Amino acid sequence: MEREPARWKQDNVQTLIKLIQDNPVIGIVKVGGIPGPQIQKMRRELQGKATLLVAKNNLLELALKEAAGKKKGVDELVENFDGQVAIVATDVNPFKLFKDMEATMTKAPAKGGELAPDEIYIKAGDTPFKPGPVVGDLQKAGIPAAIEQGKVVIKKDKVLVKEGEPIPVDVAKMLTRLEIFPLTVGMELSAAYEDGTIFGKDVLKVDEIEFMANLNFAISGTFNLATFIGHATPQTINPLIRKAHFDAMNLALNAGVVNSTTIETLLSLAQGKMLALASTVSYDLGDVDDEPKEEVSAEPSDDPSDEPASEPEPVSEPADEPEAEPATEPVTEPTSEPDAEEPAGEEKPAEDGKKDEKKGDAEEEKKEAEPKEEKAEEPKEEASTDEKPDEKKADDDKEITVKE
């Protein structure tokens, strides 16, 4: 004769069955190693969002199998049992539920014997301890501690426990005293059931930032593809109409079609081409006009009217200097002495030589004073200079006759 299950167990199973059947989303949560006070705190945080019920694993398994009659496939959640578990029932999306469960995770101290979820290491530096027996306790736990300047310090960084290894009791005690909490305690959603589908932990753990980036990329790619192939939808109709208008406008402008829409643009294009052509032509003509100006400025003109009026004036002044020379003064002095002595005849050659010297000096001064630009007028000046020596010769002849 089989023993009838205890009444409280039957009541718990019926409560679990009703909870599973009344809620669309059912999750399995790991609660092993979580202290009772923290479970109560997490339950209060989930109040109004989900219902958390802790029971023995065999009772949960019976309830899931009984509820599978109305919810097909819900009994497959048994495969995700790992240690002590609890059941959570809600109408929240499974992915949202996973985020809510993840938010309950907190750091907790190790008691010893737990597997290190990550590598546990300690850094060099000061400690809050005063010199004393604590130095020996630290060294016993494998921590390189010493006393320096009245303080307990850790000399160097050291890895105490590698990932996946059990945490020794001595190390756990010293980590707690150093306020290092290596364990993460909280309700971890192992799996969730919704509408006949079971979502595993790897599926529920989604990076929201990466997911939204991928979603935006997919939306953008789909929209571009629909616009490119001309697929009309409420989302693509406006861009397609704008694209058609733009293509029609380009075709009309390139073909020179004149209408009320294209006339302004065509006139603007024509004006731009006209201005570009005008600037090019004016530039070319400007280059041609500049060439004669350079030749005129480089070569002197033979036309006397083109020469500056101020230049010949200072040059023509030295031409009158020979008239002011006292070339005839020595000649007039002997004329006032009719009774000249006989030696006067001997002085004639000297006087004639002086006259010749003065005559040569006057001619040299005239040549130096003449400007190079007035080469065309040189014959006239020479003629004037030639006339003056003839006059001097006539004066000399008069002087000779007087002396005789």
Secondary structure, DSSP 4 states (H G I P E B T S, - for coil): -PPPPPHHHHHHHHHHHHHHHH-SEEEEEE-TT--HHHHHHHHHHTTTTEEEEE--HHHHHHHHHHHTTTSTTGGGGGGG--SSEEEEEESS-HHHHHHHHHTT-EEE---SSPBPSS-EEE-SEE-SPPSSTHHHHHHHTT--EEEETTEEEE-S-EEEE-TTSBPPHHHHHHHHHTT---EEES-EEEEEEETTEEEEHHHH---HHHHHHHHHHHHHHHHHHHHHHT---TTTHHHHHHHHHHHHHHHHHHHT--STTTHHHHHHHHHHHHHHHHHHHHHHHHHHHHHHHHHHHHS--S-GGGS-TTSHHHHHGGGGHHHHSTTSHHHHHHHT-SS--THHHHHHHHHHHHHHHHHHHHHHHHHHHS-GGGGGGHHHHHHHHHHHHHHHHHHHHHHHHHH-
